[in-house]
């Protein structure tokens, strides 16, 4: 039973306290930066917020595809038997680390952001050139650039995506995570400032962190929930 996509979505959903703190100010700036005729039209305003975030999720999916390709290579090196199990355990461990980070007990996990710093230095000027955003294509392009912003949580999920097998699985996994973050980030654009105060509540962070840790421990004990090689089940069962 492969529940990796629902679990990735759930992690994204419960990451709201992190996403609002990390991306809330960006979403707010983008919202206020839209022309008045867009901000004053509720339907168009929501459309632009959705397109911004669609671009971001598309970037997550692209990065997931690249890491999923790496996962195929890892499985070839490790073998489809025990290597398959190691990848499952690694994916579960990553979820536990994410929970510890959100709860505030593993702040050094954010240092993985350094991995993407060189790439962001190359992409960030393209984002500046797209401002001010006045059209749907501009909003999609800006969202796609924004998706590569160094973020410890996103990068940690990407590391776990290396346990997926193939670019399609990796892309779907990160897209599911991105869709899980959609409600909180879009809400941050609509309610700029108000949600940020709630997201900084340390007790809320601990509760959310514990939930994600529980998910990680569950999948550690039942690694088949993160079946990284579902389509290769038959060969493994025959070993």
VOPAGU-2260 file (C-alpha; in pm, 1 decimal, decimal comma):
REM VOPAGU-2260
SITE   aa  ch    i         X         Y         Z
SITE  UNK   A    0       0,0       0,0       0,0
SITE  UNK   A    1     159,9     324,3    -112,7
SITE  UNK   A    2      40,0     621,7      90,5
SITE  UNK   A    3     340,3     841,3       9,7
SITE  UNK   A    4     136,8    1101,2    -182,3
SITE  UNK   A    5    -130,5    1149,9      88,9
SITE  UNK   A    6     147,3    1162,8     349,4
SITE  UNK   A    7     342,0    1422,9     149,6
SITE  UNK   A    8      22,2    1628,7     118,3
SITE  UNK   A    9     -37,7    1595,8     493,9
SITE  UNK   A   10     314,5    1713,5     575,7
SITE  UNK   A   11     257,9    2014,9     349,1
SITE  UNK   A   12     -76,5    2084,9     514,9
SITE  UNK   A   13      63,4    2066,9     869,0
SITE  UNK   A   14     363,8    2274,5     769,4
SITE  UNK   A   15     138,0    2580,5     770,7
SITE  UNK   A   16     312,1    2737,0    1071,1
SITE  UNK   A   17     643,6    2718,2     888,1
SITE  UNK   A   18     506,7    2823,9     548,7
SITE  UNK   A   19     328,0    3130,7     684,9
SITE  UNK   A   20     642,2    3239,3     867,6
SITE  UNK   A   21     867,2    3173,7     566,9
SITE  UNK   A   22     646,5    3272,3     272,8
SITE  UNK   A   23     374,8    3481,8     435,2
SITE  UNK   A   24     567,7    3805,8     398,0
SITE  UNK   A   25     650,6    3723,4      35,7
SITE  UNK   A   26     287,7    3642,8     -41,7
SITE  UNK   A   27     179,3    3962,6     131,4
SITE  UNK   A   28     427,2    4172,9     -66,5
SITE  UNK   A   29     313,5    4013,4    -390,5
SITE  UNK   A   30     -50,5    4075,9    -299,0
SITE  UNK   A   31       3,7    4442,9    -218,1
SITE  UNK   A   32     223,2    4481,0    -524,7
SITE  UNK   A   33     -62,2    4396,1    -760,0
SITE  UNK   A   34    -232,2    4690,7    -934,8
SITE  UNK   A   35    -536,0    4832,5    -748,9
SITE  UNK   A   36    -775,9    4720,5   -1023,4
SITE  UNK   A   37    -673,4    4358,5    -955,2
SITE  UNK   A   38    -670,1    4383,1    -574,6
SITE  UNK   A   39   -1015,8    4540,1    -571,6
SITE  UNK   A   40   -1164,2    4261,7    -783,5
SITE  UNK   A   41   -1196,4    3958,9    -553,7
SITE  UNK   A   42   -1215,7    3701,3    -831,9
SITE  UNK   A   43    -909,6    3834,7   -1016,9
SITE  UNK   A   44    -719,0    3877,6    -691,9
SITE  UNK   A   45    -777,7    3512,9    -596,5
SITE  UNK   A   46    -682,2    3404,3    -947,8
SITE  UNK   A   47    -346,5    3583,5    -923,2
SITE  UNK   A   48    -277,4    3431,5    -579,9
SITE  UNK   A   49    -358,0    3088,1    -720,7
SITE  UNK   A   50    -134,8    3138,4   -1025,6
SITE  UNK   A   51     156,0    3257,7    -808,3
SITE  UNK   A   52     130,5    2939,6    -605,5
SITE  UNK   A   53      77,3    2718,9    -910,2
SITE  UNK   A   54     412,8    2835,7   -1041,1
SITE  UNK   A   55     568,9    2756,4    -703,4
SITE  UNK   A   56     421,0    2404,2    -697,6
SITE  UNK   A   57     533,4    2342,8   -1056,5
SITE  UNK   A   58     890,1    2424,3    -951,7
SITE  UNK   A   59     860,3    2180,9    -660,9
SITE  UNK   A   60     742,1    1913,3    -905,8
SITE  UNK   A   61    1032,8    1981,7   -1142,5
SITE  UNK   A   62    1283,7    1958,0    -857,0
SITE  UNK   A   63    1110,9    1638,4    -741,4
SITE  UNK   A   64    1147,6    1488,2   -1088,3
SITE  UNK   A   65    1521,5    1555,8   -1081,7
SITE  UNK   A   66    1560,7    1395,8    -737,9
SITE  UNK   A   67    1337,3    1104,7    -838,8
SITE  UNK   A   68    1578,1    1037,2   -1122,9
SITE  UNK   A   69    1852,8    1018,4    -861,2
SITE  UNK   A   70    1634,9     772,6    -669,0
SITE  UNK   A   71    1633,0     536,4    -965,3
SITE  UNK   A   72    2012,1     543,5    -967,2
SITE  UNK   A   73    2027,3     481,2    -591,0
SITE  UNK   A   74    1801,4     177,8    -619,0
SITE  UNK   A   75    2016,2      37,9    -899,8
SITE  UNK   A   76    2325,3      77,8    -680,6
SITE  UNK   A   77    2170,8     -52,6    -356,7
SITE  UNK   A   78    1965,7    -331,1    -513,0
SITE  UNK   A   79    1591,2    -381,5    -517,5
SITE  UNK   A   80    1578,4    -590,1    -198,1
SITE  UNK   A   81    1748,0    -444,3     108,5
SITE  UNK   A   82    1816,0    -119,0     -79,5
SITE  UNK   A   83    1441,2     -74,6    -119,1
SITE  UNK   A   84    1397,0    -103,0     259,0
SITE  UNK   A   85    1679,9     140,4     332,4
SITE  UNK   A   86    1516,0     399,4     111,8
SITE  UNK   A   87    1183,9     348,3     293,0
SITE  UNK   A   88    1349,6     395,8     633,5
SITE  UNK   A   89    1536,7     702,8     512,9
SITE  UNK   A   90    1211,6     862,6     389,5
SITE  UNK   A   91    1047,5     797,8     727,3
SITE  UNK   A   92    1347,8     943,7     913,1
SITE  UNK   A   93    1328,1    1260,8     703,9
SITE  UNK   A   94     967,0    1310,3     819,2
SITE  UNK   A   95    1076,8    1282,4    1182,4
SITE  UNK   A   96    1349,1    1542,8    1121,3
SITE  UNK   A   97    1094,6    1778,7     962,1
SITE  UNK   A   98     870,4    1743,9    1267,2
SITE  UNK   A   99    1161,4    1818,4    1501,1
SITE  UNK   A  100    1249,1    2125,9    1293,7
SITE  UNK   A  101     894,8    2266,2    1292,9
SITE  UNK   A  102     865,1    2209,7    1668,5
SITE  UNK   A  103    1180,9    2417,2    1712,6
SITE  UNK   A  104    1392,9    2129,9    1843,7
SITE  UNK   A  105    1619,3    2101,1    1540,2
SITE  UNK   A  106    1685,5    2454,7    1414,2
SITE  UNK   A  107    2010,3    2353,3    1244,2
SITE  UNK   A  108    1810,0    2166,0     983,0
SITE  UNK   A  109    1759,1    2503,4     816,1
SITE  UNK   A  110    2126,3    2492,9     718,3
SITE  UNK   A  111    2032,3    2271,0     423,1
SITE  UNK   A  112    1916,0    2598,5     264,6
SITE  UNK   A  113    2280,8    2664,6     183,3
SITE  UNK   A  114    2258,9    2393,2     -81,1
SITE  UNK   A  115    2036,6    2608,2    -299,0
SITE  UNK   A  116    2197,3    2945,5    -232,2
SITE  UNK   A  117    2410,9    2947,6    -551,7
SITE  UNK   A  118    2110,6    2856,9    -769,0
SITE  UNK   A  119    1898,0    3124,9    -600,6
SITE  UNK   A  120    2161,4    3389,6    -671,3
SITE  UNK   A  121    2123,5    3304,0   -1040,5
SITE  UNK   A  122    1741,7    3298,3   -1041,7
SITE  UNK   A  123    1658,5    3590,2    -810,7
SITE  UNK   A  124    1743,3    3860,1   -1071,7
SITE  UNK   A  125    1487,9    3703,7   -1309,0
SITE  UNK   A  126    1225,0    3743,4   -1037,2
SITE  UNK   A  127    1312,0    4110,7    -993,2
SITE  UNK   A  128    1269,7    4170,4   -1366,6
SITE  UNK   A  129     914,9    4032,6   -1351,1
SITE  UNK   A  130     809,2    4297,4   -1097,8
SITE  UNK   A  131     562,9    4459,5   -1084,1
SITE  UNK   A  132     340,4    4168,1   -1180,6
SITE  UNK   A  133      49,3    4280,6   -1396,5
SITE  UNK   A  134     -47,7    3971,9   -1597,6
SITE  UNK   A  135    -119,6    3602,3   -1545,5
SITE  UNK   A  136     193,3    3484,1   -1735,9
SITE  UNK   A  137     406,1    3715,6   -1520,5
SITE  UNK   A  138     245,8    3575,9   -1205,2
SITE  UNK   A  139     309,9    3216,7   -1316,9
SITE  UNK   A  140     671,1    3294,3   -1407,4
SITE  UNK   A  141     731,8    3474,3   -1076,8
SITE  UNK   A  142     579,1    3182,3    -885,4
SITE  UNK   A  143     807,6    2942,2   -1073,0
SITE  UNK   A  144    1111,4    3148,4    -966,7
SITE  UNK   A  145     980,4    3178,5    -611,0
SITE  UNK   A  146     958,8    2796,6    -590,9
SITE  UNK   A  147    1339,6    2779,1    -589,1
SITE  UNK   A  148    1375,0    3011,7    -288,7
SITE  UNK   A  149    1602,5    2836,9     -35,0
SITE  UNK   A  150    1378,2    2682,1     230,2
SITE  UNK   A  151    1493,2    2424,6     482,9
SITE  UNK   A  152    1157,9    2247,1     489,8
SITE  UNK   A  153    1125,7    2222,5     111,3
SITE  UNK   A  154    1486,5    2112,2      69,0
SITE  UNK   A  155    1444,3    1845,1     337,2
SITE  UNK   A  156    1137,8    1713,2     154,6
SITE  UNK   A  157    1345,2    1715,5    -163,8
SITE  UNK   A  158    1612,2    1505,6       6,0
SITE  UNK   A  159    1344,9    1249,5      93,5
SITE  UNK   A  160    1231,0    1260,9    -270,4
SITE  UNK   A  161    1558,2    1090,4    -358,6
SITE  UNK   A  162    1393,4     779,3    -209,4
SITE  UNK   A  163    1132,0     785,7    -485,0
SITE  UNK   A  164    1200,0     584,8    -797,3
SITE  UNK   A  165    1181,6     769,9   -1126,1
SITE  UNK   A  166    1109,9    1131,2   -1223,8
SITE  UNK   A  167     731,3    1082,2   -1239,7
SITE  UNK   A  168     715,8     951,9    -879,9
SITE  UNK   A  169     943,9    1231,0    -759,2
SITE  UNK   A  170     739,4    1498,9    -935,5
SITE  UNK   A  171     409,3    1367,0    -797,3
SITE  UNK   A  172     552,6    1345,3    -445,0
SITE  UNK   A  173     671,4    1707,2    -440,2
SITE  UNK   A  174     355,4    1828,3    -616,6
SITE  UNK   A  175     148,4    1661,7    -342,3
SITE  UNK   A  176     358,9    1836,6     -77,7
SITE  UNK   A  177     323,5    2169,6    -260,4
SITE  UNK   A  178     -54,0    2132,2    -285,7
SITE  UNK   A  179     -61,4    2071,9      88,3
SITE  UNK   A  180     105,4    2409,0     146,5
SITE  UNK   A  181    -138,9    2585,7     -86,2
SITE  UNK   A  182    -415,5    2671,1     168,1
SITE  UNK   A  183    -182,6    2832,7     421,6
SITE  UNK   A  184      24,7    3033,2     173,1
SITE  UNK   A  185    -281,9    3158,6     -16,3
SITE  UNK   A  186    -448,2    3249,3     313,4
SITE  UNK   A  187    -134,7    3443,6     406,4
SITE  UNK   A  188    -183,5    3648,4      89,6
SITE  UNK   A  189    -543,0    3723,5     182,6
SITE  UNK   A  190    -486,5    3785,4     553,0
SITE  UNK   A  191    -139,2    3934,5     553,8
SITE  UNK   A  192      -6,8    3994,0     903,8
SITE  UNK   A  193    -295,7    3837,9    1094,1
SITE  UNK   A  194    -197,6    3475,9    1029,2
SITE  UNK   A  195     170,4    3549,7    1092,5
SITE  UNK   A  196     103,4    3617,6    1462,7
SITE  UNK   A  197     -69,6    3281,4    1502,9
SITE  UNK   A  198     203,4    3100,2    1312,1
SITE  UNK   A  199     465,6    3227,5    1559,4
SITE  UNK   A  200     288,4    3064,6    1855,7
SITE  UNK   A  201     549,8    2823,8    2001,9
SITE  UNK   A  202     283,7    2588,5    2140,8
SITE  UNK   A  203     121,9    2556,6    1799,1
SITE  UNK   A  204     460,7    2479,2    1646,3
SITE  UNK   A  205     520,6    2203,4    1900,2
SITE  UNK   A  206     178,0    2047,3    1835,9
SITE  UNK   A  207     228,4    2051,3    1459,3
SITE  UNK   A  208     583,1    1920,9    1495,7
SITE  UNK   A  209     463,2    1632,3    1712,9
SITE  UNK   A  210     197,4    1540,4    1456,6
SITE  UNK   A  211     458,1    1518,3    1179,5
SITE  UNK   A  212     696,2    1324,4    1407,8
SITE  UNK   A  213     411,3    1078,7    1475,4
SITE  UNK   A  214     359,0    1039,0    1099,9
SITE  UNK   A  215     730,4     975,7    1054,9
SITE  UNK   A  216     742,0     717,1    1335,8
SITE  UNK   A  217     433,0     545,0    1196,0
SITE  UNK   A  218     597,2     510,2     856,9
SITE  UNK   A  219     921,2     399,3    1025,3
SITE  UNK   A  220     737,1     108,5    1186,3
SITE  UNK   A  221     526,0      44,3     876,6
SITE  UNK   A  222     761,8     141,7     590,3
SITE  UNK   A  223     524,1      -2,9     331,1
SITE  UNK   A  224     321,7     318,2     376,4
SITE  UNK   A  225     606,0     488,7     188,6
SITE  UNK   A  226     648,0     219,3     -74,0
SITE  UNK   A  227     913,7     381,7    -289,8
SITE  UNK   A  228     904,0     105,7    -550,1
SITE  UNK   A  229     536,9      21,9    -578,8
SITE  UNK   A  230     566,2     -65,3    -944,4
SITE  UNK   A  231     851,2    -306,6    -863,1
SITE  UNK   A  232     656,1    -491,8    -594,5
SITE  UNK   A  233     633,2    -818,8    -786,4
SITE  UNK   A  234    1010,6    -867,4    -831,8
SITE  UNK   A  235    1072,1    -788,8    -464,5
SITE  UNK   A  236     803,6   -1026,8    -340,9
SITE  UNK   A  237     957,4   -1305,2    -544,6
SITE  UNK   A  238    1295,3   -1276,5    -377,5
